[in-house]
């Protein structure tokens, strides 16, 4: 699935991921792809225009205007969770540098049949 976004604050990194819908006020988890520390996952993407040094080559920079277009893998299962039985969503959240900041959370529910 191709996901596009625009108008994001380019000074704040985000995670774009396919996750089980969290309880209100909680971070989305679990997510397909996990933390994607190798930069090769297809269900979890780190987008940041100013990552810390260890993020070089892992994070994808925003395009101008806080835009991105990325492909995410959407599957029936996320770990042991069956998305035909629990709510799953394409999610955006602030990256680990602002891990407790819920103000960037966005959820787009996905219906799996």
N, CA, C and O atoms as CSV, one atom per row, in Angstrom:
chain,resi,resn,atom,element,x,y,z
A,1,UNK,N,N,0.844,-1.158,0.000
A,1,UNK,CA,C,0.000,0.000,0.000
A,1,UNK,C,C,0.903,1.239,0.000
A,1,UNK,O,O,1.871,1.306,0.758
A,2,UNK,N,N,0.588,2.204,-0.840
A,2,UNK,CA,C,1.341,3.453,-0.871
A,2,UNK,C,C,0.666,4.464,0.049
A,2,UNK,O,O,-0.541,4.691,-0.036
A,3,UNK,N,N,1.459,5.065,0.922
A,3,UNK,CA,C,0.951,6.042,1.889
A,3,UNK,C,C,1.640,7.374,1.617
A,3,UNK,O,O,2.864,7.432,1.499
A,4,UNK,N,N,0.855,8.442,1.519
A,4,UNK,CA,C,1.422,9.772,1.323
A,4,UNK,C,C,1.014,10.659,2.496
A,4,UNK,O,O,-0.055,10.490,3.083
A,5,UNK,N,N,1.880,11.597,2.820
A,5,UNK,CA,C,1.607,12.556,3.874
A,5,UNK,C,C,2.173,13.901,3.488
A,5,UNK,O,O,3.088,13.980,2.668
A,6,UNK,N,N,1.640,14.962,4.069
A,6,UNK,CA,C,2.161,16.302,3.804
A,6,UNK,C,C,1.899,17.188,5.005
A,6,UNK,O,O,1.028,16.906,5.828
A,7,UNK,N,N,2.668,18.264,5.094
A,7,UNK,CA,C,2.470,19.227,6.170
A,7,UNK,C,C,3.059,18.822,7.509
A,7,UNK,O,O,2.740,19.429,8.531
A,8,UNK,N,N,3.920,17.800,7.522
A,8,UNK,CA,C,4.554,17.385,8.775
A,8,UNK,C,C,5.678,18.349,9.143
A,8,UNK,O,O,6.312,18.936,8.267
A,9,UNK,N,N,5.920,18.507,10.442
A,9,UNK,CA,C,7.014,19.329,10.956
A,9,UNK,C,C,8.322,18.604,10.658
A,9,UNK,O,O,8.594,17.559,11.250
A,10,UNK,N,N,9.123,19.132,9.766
A,10,UNK,CA,C,10.351,18.465,9.324
A,10,UNK,C,C,11.426,18.401,10.405
A,10,UNK,O,O,12.436,17.720,10.227
A,11,UNK,N,N,11.224,19.103,11.532
A,11,UNK,CA,C,12.198,19.043,12.626
A,11,UNK,C,C,11.901,17.890,13.582
A,11,UNK,O,O,12.688,17.614,14.488
A,12,UNK,N,N,10.759,17.213,13.381
A,12,UNK,CA,C,10.363,16.104,14.250
A,12,UNK,C,C,10.293,14.829,13.412
A,12,UNK,O,O,9.523,14.752,12.454
A,13,UNK,N,N,11.091,13.840,13.770
A,13,UNK,CA,C,11.047,12.564,13.076
A,13,UNK,C,C,9.782,11.801,13.432
A,13,UNK,O,O,9.215,11.979,14.511
A,14,UNK,N,N,9.345,10.941,12.502
A,14,UNK,CA,C,8.146,10.134,12.726
A,14,UNK,C,C,8.412,8.677,12.347
A,14,UNK,O,O,9.348,8.361,11.614
A,15,UNK,N,N,7.561,7.814,12.870
A,15,UNK,CA,C,7.488,6.437,12.403
A,15,UNK,C,C,6.170,6.290,11.653
A,15,UNK,O,O,5.112,6.673,12.154
A,16,UNK,N,N,6.244,5.741,10.468
A,16,UNK,CA,C,5.083,5.375,9.671
A,16,UNK,C,C,5.040,3.862,9.729
A,16,UNK,O,O,6.008,3.208,9.342
A,17,UNK,N,N,3.936,3.282,10.205
A,17,UNK,CA,C,3.910,1.833,10.403
A,17,UNK,C,C,2.496,1.280,10.307
A,17,UNK,O,O,1.512,2.009,10.424
A,18,UNK,N,N,2.423,-0.026,10.090
A,18,UNK,CA,C,1.181,-0.785,10.104
A,18,UNK,C,C,1.113,-1.458,11.469
A,18,UNK,O,O,1.945,-2.309,11.785
A,19,UNK,N,N,0.113,-1.075,12.292
A,19,UNK,CA,C,0.070,-1.511,13.691
A,19,UNK,C,C,-1.329,-1.933,14.117
A,19,UNK,O,O,-2.325,-1.631,13.460
A,20,UNK,N,N,-1.368,-2.644,15.241
A,20,UNK,CA,C,-2.627,-2.886,15.930
A,20,UNK,C,C,-3.038,-1.546,16.539
A,20,UNK,O,O,-2.214,-0.841,17.121
A,21,UNK,N,N,-4.309,-1.206,16.400
A,21,UNK,CA,C,-4.823,0.062,16.922
A,21,UNK,C,C,-4.666,0.089,18.443
A,21,UNK,O,O,-5.125,-0.825,19.127
A,22,UNK,N,N,-4.020,1.131,18.976
A,22,UNK,CA,C,-3.795,1.192,20.429
A,22,UNK,C,C,-5.007,1.734,21.179
A,22,UNK,O,O,-5.943,2.269,20.584
A,23,UNK,N,N,-4.964,1.580,22.497
A,23,UNK,CA,C,-5.950,2.226,23.351
A,23,UNK,C,C,-5.690,3.728,23.306
A,23,UNK,O,O,-4.564,4.158,23.054
A,24,UNK,N,N,-6.711,4.510,23.545
A,24,UNK,CA,C,-6.617,5.963,23.513
A,24,UNK,C,C,-5.460,6.457,24.377
A,24,UNK,O,O,-5.353,6.086,25.546
A,25,UNK,N,N,-4.590,7.296,23.802
A,25,UNK,CA,C,-3.467,7.871,24.529
A,25,UNK,C,C,-2.228,7.002,24.593
A,25,UNK,O,O,-1.211,7.421,25.145
A,26,UNK,N,N,-2.291,5.792,24.035
A,26,UNK,CA,C,-1.147,4.876,24.057
A,26,UNK,C,C,-0.443,4.882,22.695
A,26,UNK,O,O,-1.052,5.185,21.670
A,27,UNK,N,N,0.834,4.545,22.705
A,27,UNK,CA,C,1.599,4.430,21.460
A,27,UNK,C,C,1.127,3.207,20.687
A,27,UNK,O,O,0.790,2.189,21.291
A,28,UNK,N,N,1.097,3.294,19.359
A,28,UNK,CA,C,0.699,2.131,18.572
A,28,UNK,C,C,1.721,1.002,18.703
A,28,UNK,O,O,2.915,1.195,18.477
A,29,UNK,N,N,1.226,-0.174,19.071
A,29,UNK,CA,C,2.060,-1.364,19.204
A,29,UNK,C,C,1.152,-2.564,19.404
A,29,UNK,O,O,0.091,-2.407,20.009
A,30,UNK,N,N,1.499,-3.739,18.939
A,30,UNK,CA,C,2.677,-4.044,18.135
A,30,UNK,C,C,2.473,-3.582,16.695
A,30,UNK,O,O,1.354,-3.325,16.251
A,31,UNK,N,N,3.579,-3.487,15.992
A,31,UNK,CA,C,3.556,-3.046,14.608
A,31,UNK,C,C,4.266,-4.062,13.726
A,31,UNK,O,O,5.212,-4.720,14.159
A,32,UNK,N,N,3.812,-4.183,12.510
A,32,UNK,CA,C,4.510,-5.019,11.543
A,32,UNK,C,C,5.859,-4.388,11.247
A,32,UNK,O,O,5.939,-3.179,11.031
A,33,UNK,N,N,6.899,-5.168,11.234
A,33,UNK,CA,C,8.223,-4.636,10.961
A,33,UNK,C,C,8.994,-4.255,12.200
A,33,UNK,O,O,10.216,-4.132,12.130
A,34,UNK,N,N,8.344,-4.062,13.327
A,34,UNK,CA,C,9.052,-3.724,14.561
A,34,UNK,C,C,9.758,-2.390,14.479
A,34,UNK,O,O,9.255,-1.457,13.854
A,35,UNK,N,N,10.922,-2.289,15.104
A,35,UNK,CA,C,11.659,-1.026,15.181
A,35,UNK,C,C,12.426,-0.713,13.910
A,35,UNK,O,O,12.870,0.422,13.740
A,36,UNK,N,N,12.597,-1.662,13.018
A,36,UNK,CA,C,13.282,-1.450,11.746
A,36,UNK,C,C,14.659,-0.823,11.932
A,36,UNK,O,O,14.973,0.180,11.291
A,37,UNK,N,N,15.479,-1.399,12.797
A,37,UNK,CA,C,16.811,-0.867,13.077
A,37,UNK,C,C,17.784,-1.073,11.931
A,37,UNK,O,O,18.843,-0.447,11.901
A,38,UNK,N,N,17.440,-1.945,10.983
A,38,UNK,CA,C,18.314,-2.176,9.839
A,38,UNK,C,C,17.913,-1.347,8.622
A,38,UNK,O,O,18.642,-1.310,7.631
A,39,UNK,N,N,16.762,-0.684,8.689
A,39,UNK,CA,C,16.323,0.137,7.570
A,39,UNK,C,C,15.849,-0.672,6.382
A,39,UNK,O,O,15.804,-0.156,5.265
A,40,UNK,N,N,15.490,-1.946,6.600
A,40,UNK,CA,C,15.089,-2.777,5.476
A,40,UNK,C,C,13.673,-3.323,5.610
A,40,UNK,O,O,13.232,-4.096,4.759
A,41,UNK,N,N,12.956,-2.941,6.653
A,41,UNK,CA,C,11.601,-3.435,6.852
A,41,UNK,C,C,10.641,-2.826,5.843
A,41,UNK,O,O,10.932,-1.795,5.238
A,42,UNK,N,N,9.495,-3.471,5.667
A,42,UNK,CA,C,8.516,-2.935,4.732
A,42,UNK,C,C,7.185,-2.614,5.391
A,42,UNK,O,O,6.219,-2.291,4.699
A,43,UNK,N,N,7.114,-2.696,6.723
A,43,UNK,CA,C,5.890,-2.356,7.441
A,43,UNK,C,C,6.146,-1.328,8.536
A,43,UNK,O,O,5.248,-1.027,9.322
A,44,UNK,N,N,7.359,-0.788,8.596
A,44,UNK,CA,C,7.721,0.224,9.578
A,44,UNK,C,C,8.839,1.083,8.979
A,44,UNK,O,O,9.900,0.571,8.622
A,45,UNK,N,N,8.593,2.388,8.873
A,45,UNK,CA,C,9.550,3.284,8.216
A,45,UNK,C,C,9.818,4.478,9.114
A,45,UNK,O,O,8.894,5.085,9.655
A,46,UNK,N,N,11.101,4.807,9.267
A,46,UNK,CA,C,11.514,5.978,10.050
A,46,UNK,C,C,11.731,7.119,9.071
A,46,UNK,O,O,12.545,7.013,8.153
A,47,UNK,N,N,11.000,8.212,9.269
A,47,UNK,CA,C,11.130,9.387,8.412
A,47,UNK,C,C,11.621,10.535,9.281
A,47,UNK,O,O,10.960,10.931,10.241
A,48,UNK,N,N,12.797,11.066,8.930
A,48,UNK,CA,C,13.393,12.155,9.705
A,48,UNK,C,C,14.384,12.907,8.833
A,48,UNK,O,O,15.240,12.300,8.190
A,49,UNK,N,N,14.268,14.219,8.813
A,49,UNK,CA,C,15.212,15.038,8.052
A,49,UNK,C,C,16.447,15.395,8.864
A,49,UNK,O,O,17.411,15.937,8.322
A,50,UNK,N,N,16.428,15.095,10.166
A,50,UNK,CA,C,17.585,15.399,11.018
A,50,UNK,C,C,17.783,14.295,12.062
A,50,UNK,O,O,17.713,14.556,13.263
A,51,UNK,N,N,18.030,13.056,11.600
A,51,UNK,CA,C,18.222,11.975,12.572
A,51,UNK,C,C,19.556,12.115,13.292
A,51,UNK,O,O,20.457,12.793,12.798
A,52,UNK,N,N,19.694,11.482,14.455
A,52,UNK,CA,C,20.993,11.454,15.121
A,52,UNK,C,C,21.991,10.679,14.240
A,52,UNK,O,O,21.579,9.992,13.305
A,53,UNK,N,N,23.280,10.783,14.529
A,53,UNK,CA,C,24.288,10.129,13.675
A,53,UNK,C,C,24.026,8.651,13.387
A,53,UNK,O,O,24.260,8.194,12.268
A,54,UNK,N,N,23.543,7.894,14.382
A,54,UNK,CA,C,23.295,6.472,14.153
A,54,UNK,C,C,22.129,6.233,13.190
A,54,UNK,O,O,21.960,5.119,12.694
A,55,UNK,N,N,21.329,7.261,12.921
A,55,UNK,CA,C,20.188,7.122,12.016
A,55,UNK,C,C,20.526,7.387,10.566
A,55,UNK,O,O,19.687,7.203,9.683
A,56,UNK,N,N,21.755,7.820,10.313
A,56,UNK,CA,C,22.170,8.058,8.930
A,56,UNK,C,C,22.096,6.752,8.144
A,56,UNK,O,O,22.682,5.744,8.541
A,57,UNK,N,N,21.379,6.779,7.039
A,57,UNK,CA,C,21.205,5.588,6.231
A,57,UNK,C,C,20.002,4.747,6.639
A,57,UNK,O,O,19.597,3.848,5.903
A,58,UNK,N,N,19.426,5.031,7.806
A,58,UNK,CA,C,18.223,4.320,8.256
A,58,UNK,C,C,16.969,5.154,8.040
A,58,UNK,O,O,15.961,4.662,7.533
A,59,UNK,N,N,17.042,6.426,8.432
A,59,UNK,CA,C,15.890,7.317,8.306
A,59,UNK,C,C,15.809,7.846,6.878
A,59,UNK,O,O,16.826,8.070,6.221
A,60,UNK,N,N,14.597,8.037,6.422
A,60,UNK,CA,C,14.332,8.634,5.109
A,60,UNK,C,C,13.957,10.086,5.363
A,60,UNK,O,O,13.118,10.367,6.218
A,61,UNK,N,N,14.566,11.007,4.635
A,61,UNK,CA,C,14.291,12.434,4.832
A,61,UNK,C,C,12.924,12.810,4.258
A,61,UNK,O,O,12.479,12.255,3.253
A,62,UNK,N,N,12.270,13.770,4.926
A,62,UNK,CA,C,11.049,14.347,4.381
A,62,UNK,C,C,11.373,15.047,3.073
A,62,UNK,O,O,12.487,15.536,2.884
A,63,UNK,N,N,10.416,15.093,2.183
A,63,UNK,CA,C,10.502,15.944,1.002
A,63,UNK,C,C,10.046,17.332,1.444
A,63,UNK,O,O,9.483,17.472,2.530
A,64,UNK,N,N,10.273,18.343,0.638
A,64,UNK,CA,C,9.877,19.711,0.970
A,64,UNK,C,C,8.427,19.803,1.401
A,64,UNK,O,O,7.570,19.097,0.870
A,65,UNK,N,N,8.153,20.666,2.357
A,65,UNK,CA,C,6.789,20.835,2.848
A,65,UNK,C,C,6.341,19.728,3.791
A,65,UNK,O,O,5.144,19.545,4.016
A,66,UNK,N,N,7.312,18.979,4.349
A,66,UNK,CA,C,6.964,17.899,5.279
A,66,UNK,C,C,6.214,16.772,4.604
A,66,UNK,O,O,5.311,16.180,5.195
A,67,UNK,N,N,6.591,16.467,3.343
A,67,UNK,CA,C,5.889,15.440,2.575
A,67,UNK,C,C,6.658,14.122,2.572
A,67,UNK,O,O,7.871,14.094,2.782
A,68,UNK,N,N,5.926,13.028,2.330
A,68,UNK,CA,C,6.525,11.718,2.100
A,68,UNK,C,C,5.572,10.872,1.271
A,68,UNK,O,O,4.360,11.087,1.297
A,69,UNK,N,N,6.108,9.928,0.552
A,69,UNK,CA,C,5.362,8.887,-0.152
A,69,UNK,C,C,6.146,7.610,0.035
A,69,UNK,O,O,7.265,7.483,-0.462
A,70,UNK,N,N,5.562,6.655,0.755
A,70,UNK,CA,C,6.255,5.400,1.067
A,70,UNK,C,C,5.309,4.226,0.898
A,70,UNK,O,O,4.092,4.372,1.006
A,71,UNK,N,N,5.881,3.061,0.633
A,71,UNK,CA,C,5.099,1.827,0.523
A,71,UNK,C,C,5.207,1.049,1.830
A,71,UNK,O,O,6.298,0.859,2.368
A,72,UNK,N,N,4.052,0.600,2.331
A,72,UNK,CA,C,3.992,-0.219,3.539
A,72,UNK,C,C,3.360,-1.562,3.196
A,72,UNK,O,O,2.432,-1.637,2.390
A,73,UNK,N,N,3.862,-2.599,3.805
A,73,UNK,CA,C,3.284,-3.920,3.659
A,73,UNK,C,C,2.114,-4.051,4.631
A,73,UNK,O,O,2.272,-3.855,5.836
A,74,UNK,N,N,0.946,-4.383,4.097
A,74,UNK,CA,C,-0.253,-4.579,4.910
A,74,UNK,C,C,-0.631,-6.053,4.810
A,74,UNK,O,O,-0.889,-6.560,3.718
A,75,UNK,N,N,-0.663,-6.735,5.945
A,75,UNK,CA,C,-0.922,-8.167,5.989
A,75,UNK,C,C,-2.097,-8.472,6.905
A,75,UNK,O,O,-2.559,-7.607,7.649
A,76,UNK,N,N,-2.565,-9.685,6.845
A,76,UNK,CA,C,-3.674,-10.092,7.717
A,76,UNK,C,C,-3.238,-10.133,9.173
A,76,UNK,O,O,-4.009,-9.767,10.061
A,77,UNK,N,N,-2.013,-10.574,9.429
A,77,UNK,CA,C,-1.531,-10.732,10.799
A,77,UNK,C,C,-0.385,-9.773,11.112
A,77,UNK,O,O,0.468,-9.494,10.270
A,78,UNK,N,N,-0.394,-9.286,12.332
A,78,UNK,CA,C,0.738,-8.554,12.901
A,78,UNK,C,C,1.139,-9.369,14.115
A,78,UNK,O,O,0.497,-9.305,15.163
A,79,UNK,N,N,2.205,-10.132,13.962
A,79,UNK,CA,C,2.582,-11.067,15.019
A,79,UNK,C,C,1.455,-12.042,15.259
A,79,UNK,O,O,0.982,-12.688,14.323
A,80,UNK,N,N,1.011,-12.161,16.515
A,80,UNK,CA,C,-0.069,-13.093,16.859
A,80,UNK,C,C,-1.453,-12.474,16.687
A,80,UNK,O,O,-2.456,-13.142,16.936
A,81,UNK,N,N,-1.529,-11.215,16.267
A,81,UNK,CA,C,-2.811,-10.526,16.126
A,81,UNK,C,C,-3.359,-10.675,14.711
A,81,UNK,O,O,-2.654,-10.425,13.733
A,82,UNK,N,N,-4.621,-11.085,14.613
A,82,UNK,CA,C,-5.316,-11.264,13.345
A,82,UNK,C,C,-6.135,-9.995,13.078
A,82,UNK,O,O,-7.078,-9.696,13.810
A,83,UNK,N,N,-5.776,-9.263,12.041
A,83,UNK,CA,C,-6.428,-7.980,11.749
A,83,UNK,C,C,-7.848,-8.126,11.207
A,83,UNK,O,O,-8.508,-7.121,10.942
A,84,UNK,N,N,-8.333,-9.365,11.037
A,84,UNK,CA,C,-9.751,-9.560,10.744
A,84,UNK,C,C,-10.552,-9.607,12.043
A,84,UNK,O,O,-11.781,-9.535,12.025
A,85,UNK,N,N,-9.839,-9.731,13.185
A,85,UNK,CA,C,-10.498,-9.840,14.483
A,85,UNK,C,C,-10.195,-8.677,15.423
A,85,UNK,O,O,-10.961,-8.412,16.350
A,86,UNK,N,N,-9.083,-7.981,15.190
A,86,UNK,CA,C,-8.736,-6.787,15.975
A,86,UNK,C,C,-8.561,-5.625,15.003
A,86,UNK,O,O,-8.309,-5.835,13.816
A,87,UNK,N,N,-8.695,-4.408,15.504
A,87,UNK,CA,C,-8.536,-3.234,14.644
A,87,UNK,C,C,-7.062,-2.965,14.388
A,87,UNK,O,O,-6.261,-2.901,15.321
A,88,UNK,N,N,-6.708,-2.808,13.111
A,88,UNK,CA,C,-5.348,-2.474,12.705
A,88,UNK,C,C,-5.398,-1.194,11.892
A,88,UNK,O,O,-6.448,-0.831,11.363
A,89,UNK,N,N,-4.257,-0.501,11.788
A,89,UNK,CA,C,-4.259,0.802,11.131
A,89,UNK,C,C,-2.880,1.156,10.591
A,89,UNK,O,O,-1.861,0.650,11.062
A,90,UNK,N,N,-2.870,2.030,9.599
A,90,UNK,CA,C,-1.647,2.710,9.213
A,90,UNK,C,C,-1.486,3.808,10.261
A,90,UNK,O,O,-2.415,4.578,10.504
A,91,UNK,N,N,-0.318,3.881,10.875
A,91,UNK,CA,C,-0.116,4.827,11.971
A,91,UNK,C,C,1.068,5.747,11.713
A,91,UNK,O,O,2.012,5.399,11.005
A,92,UNK,N,N,0.989,6.913,12.301
A,92,UNK,CA,C,2.106,7.857,12.355
A,92,UNK,C,C,2.262,8.233,13.813
A,92,UNK,O,O,1.277,8.484,14.509
A,93,UNK,N,N,3.507,8.272,14.276
A,93,UNK,CA,C,3.799,8.731,15.632
A,93,UNK,C,C,5.159,9.406,15.631
A,93,UNK,O,O,5.975,9.161,14.742
A,94,UNK,N,N,5.409,10.251,16.619
A,94,UNK,CA,C,6.735,10.858,16.768
A,94,UNK,C,C,7.747,9.735,16.990
A,94,UNK,O,O,7.437,8.728,17.626
A,95,UNK,N,N,8.947,9.915,16.465
A,95,UNK,CA,C,9.970,8.867,16.609
A,95,UNK,C,C,10.449,8.755,18.058
A,95,UNK,O,O,9.953,9.458,18.938
A,96,UNK,N,N,11.404,7.881,18.293
A,96,UNK,CA,C,11.880,7.575,19.644
A,96,UNK,C,C,12.511,8.773,20.359
A,96,UNK,O,O,12.663,8.748,21.580
A,97,UNK,N,N,12.880,9.815,19.617
A,97,UNK,CA,C,13.446,11.004,20.248
A,97,UNK,C,C,12.374,11.810,20.985
A,97,UNK,O,O,12.692,12.637,21.839
A,98,UNK,N,N,11.115,11.566,20.654
A,98,UNK,CA,C,9.967,12.173,21.335
A,98,UNK,C,C,8.930,11.084,21.605
A,98,UNK,O,O,7.735,11.278,21.378
A,99,UNK,N,N,9.394,9.957,22.083
A,99,UNK,CA,C,8.565,8.771,22.236
A,99,UNK,C,C,7.298,8.943,23.050
A,99,UNK,O,O,6.312,8.251,22.795
A,100,UNK,N,N,7.295,9.844,24.021
A,100,UNK,CA,C,6.111,10.032,24.861
A,100,UNK,C,C,5.150,11.080,24.295
A,100,UNK,O,O,4.071,11.286,24.849
A,101,UNK,N,N,5.524,11.738,23.208
A,101,UNK,CA,C,4.719,12.807,22.614
A,101,UNK,C,C,3.617,12.195,21.756
A,101,UNK,O,O,3.896,11.713,20.659
A,102,UNK,N,N,2.396,12.202,22.222
A,102,UNK,CA,C,1.264,11.614,21.496
A,102,UNK,C,C,0.636,12.612,20.516
A,102,UNK,O,O,-0.284,12.242,19.788
A,103,UNK,N,N,1.101,13.855,20.476
A,103,UNK,CA,C,0.467,14.873,19.632
A,103,UNK,C,C,0.653,14.615,18.132
A,103,UNK,O,O,-0.059,15.207,17.322
A,104,UNK,N,N,1.582,13.758,17.752
A,104,UNK,CA,C,1.797,13.451,16.335
A,104,UNK,C,C,1.052,12.195,15.889
A,104,UNK,O,O,1.082,11.838,14.711
A,105,UNK,N,N,0.380,11.521,16.833
A,105,UNK,CA,C,-0.304,10.274,16.512
A,105,UNK,C,C,-1.432,10.487,15.497
A,105,UNK,O,O,-2.269,11.377,15.646
A,106,UNK,N,N,-1.426,9.649,14.474
A,106,UNK,CA,C,-2.467,9.635,13.453
A,106,UNK,C,C,-2.760,8.180,13.138
A,106,UNK,O,O,-1.839,7.372,13.030
A,107,UNK,N,N,-4.040,7.836,12.989
A,107,UNK,CA,C,-4.441,6.457,12.724
A,107,UNK,C,C,-5.394,6.402,11.550
A,107,UNK,O,O,-6.402,7.108,11.527
A,108,UNK,N,N,-5.080,5.571,10.578
A,108,UNK,CA,C,-5.958,5.336,9.436
A,108,UNK,C,C,-6.350,3.857,9.489
A,108,UNK,O,O,-5.558,2.997,9.102
A,109,UNK,N,N,-7.559,3.554,9.962
A,109,UNK,CA,C,-7.977,2.154,10.100
A,109,UNK,C,C,-7.953,1.422,8.753
A,109,UNK,O,O,-8.296,1.984,7.713
A,110,UNK,N,N,-7.541,0.157,8.807
A,110,UNK,CA,C,-7.495,-0.704,7.633
A,110,UNK,C,C,-8.429,-1.881,7.874
A,110,UNK,O,O,-8.331,-2.558,8.898
A,111,UNK,N,N,-9.330,-2.124,6.936
A,111,UNK,CA,C,-10.262,-3.250,7.057
A,111,UNK,C,C,-9.710,-4.406,6.238
A,111,UNK,O,O,-9.535,-4.290,5.025
A,112,UNK,N,N,-9.437,-5.518,6.902
A,112,UNK,CA,C,-8.935,-6.743,6.263
A,112,UNK,C,C,-10.094,-7.717,6.192
A,112,UNK,O,O,-10.773,-7.953,7.190
A,113,UNK,N,N,-10.322,-8.283,5.021
A,113,UNK,CA,C,-11.424,-9.256,4.864
A,113,UNK,C,C,-10.847,-10.631,4.640
A,113,UNK,O,O,-11.595,-11.597,4.485
